[in-house]
Amino acid sequence: MSTRDDSFNRVILVDIVKLDTSWQDKGILEAWYTIKTGNGQILASKKFSDSVPMGNSYEDLVKTHSKLLGNLSKAIANTLTECR
């Protein structure tokens, strides 16, 4: 019989509320994320909001979305380290 350490078993739920960009202005991301254990216990539930400058090309759009999602990922990772 094996024992399982639940401290590394996490479920992360992300609800994107808003992902919006305005040319030559800014990109905005608003989301809620919840971190649960494998058995469903909620460890954290947080709102995330961020905005970054936006250029005027499709390349800028991709970079803006990538930066916003990367910042969300960092926030989730930081929360995960707090939930140990």
Summary of the structure (lengths in Angstrom):
residues: 84
radius of gyration: 16.2
end to end distance: 25.1
largest distance: 59.5
contacts: 216
relative contact order: 0.22
helix: 33%
strand: 43%
